[in-house]
């Protein structure tokens, strides 16, 4: 049985952003060895932070940057704590993000830069790869996009 997440979001600095930072620190900085100065940047203050909670524990997160001029959103920093993977928690989180982006914050397209091992996961959510593979923080990525129907 899939556990049901409570999903919260807030823009910029907040308790939700603090919880997101804790997950990102565990996954990206400690587990994947990405330098903290690359992981945490000036965009944390202006992006929308989404966090999924099991009971009171923050377990999965992402942030979303909105470019209103071109009606585009970019999903970034998707992470789930290692002990909580394999439970479809990131899927629940991203389905909630996609719902929010198509109803509350109308956008025409959504992009993300997927780590290659996660490409299939994003394809299952309707994203398609575009362009060539590239490296970010020493990890191979591919840009992916999803067009929102009007």
N, C-alpha and C positions, 0 to 999 in steps of 0.2 A: 504494500500500500504506500502510495506517495504521500509524504508529509506535506501539509498545507502551510505555506509561508504567509506571514504577515509582511506586506511590502509597504515601505514608507519612502517618500522622497521629499527633498528640499533643495533649494538653490543655495549655493555658496556655503559659507561657514555655519555649521549647526551641529547639534548632537548627532544627526544622521551622517553628516560628513565626517565627524570624528569616528563613528562606527565603521564607515567605509574605509577610512584611512587605516584603521586597525587591521581589517581584512587584507587590504592591499599590501600593507607592511609584511604581514605573515606570508602571503602568497608570492608577491613579486620581489620584495627585498630579501627576505630570508630564504624562501624556497628556490626561487629562480635566480637569485643573486644579481638582481638589477640594482644598480646604485640608487640610493634614496633620493639623491639630487636629480636623477632622471625620472623617477617614479612620481615624485610630488613636485608640482609646478605651479606657476601663477594661475593656471586655468581652474585649479581647485576652488578658487574663490568665486568663480562665475558660472560654473557648470551645475547641472542638476545631478544630485547624488541620489541613487536608488539603493536601498538596502533591504534584503530579505531576512526576516527574523524567524527562528524556530523558538517558540516560547519567548524568552527575553534575550536569546543569544543571536547576535548579528553573524550570519553565516555566508552570505553571498552579496555581491555588490557590482555596480557599474556606475559610470558617470556619463552624462549626455551633454554635448555642446550643441547649441542651436544657432544656426546662421539664418536669421529671419529674412535677410535680403534675398536669399535664393531658396527659401523654404526647405532647408536641409538640416537634418540632425546627424550627429556623429556619435555613435556609441563607443565608449572608451573604457579601459581599465576593468574589464569583466573578470571577476575573481570569485572563487568559492573556497572556503577553508578545506584543507586536505581531508580532514576526517568526515566531511559532509558531502564529498563528491559521490557521484553515482546514484543520487537520490532524486534526480530531475529538478533540483532546486534552481539552478541557473536557467533552466527552461522556463520555470514558473516566473522567475524574475524578468527575463527578457520578454515573455509574453505580456506581462504587465507593462513593461516599458513601451512595447510596440502599441499596445492599447492606448496608453497615455499620449503617445506621439501621434496617433491617428485621430484621437477625439479631442483632447484638451489643448494640444499644441499642434495644430494642423501643419504637417510638412508634406512635401511632394516626394522626398526620398530620404533614405536613411543609409548611412555608410558606416563601415567599421574596418579596422585593420586586424584581421584574424591571425593568431599564431597558427602555423600550418597544421599542427595536430588537431586544432579545433575547427578546421574548415568544414568538415562534414556536419558538425553540430549546427553551425550557422546556416548551412544549406538546408537543413531540416526546418529552419525557421523562415525560409523563403529568400535568403540572401544568395546572390550569385557572385562568383569571383570576377574581378575585372583587372586588367593589366598584368604586370609581371610580378613575380615574387620579389621581395626586398627584405633587408635585414634591419631590425630595430632592436637596440640594446643587445646585439649579438644573437637574436632569435629570428628565424625565418618567418615572414608574414606574407599575407596576400590581402589586398584591398577587396572588400566585398560591398555590394549595394543591394538595396531593396527599394523598388519603386512603389509608392503608395497610390492606389487607385483613387481617382477623384470621385 
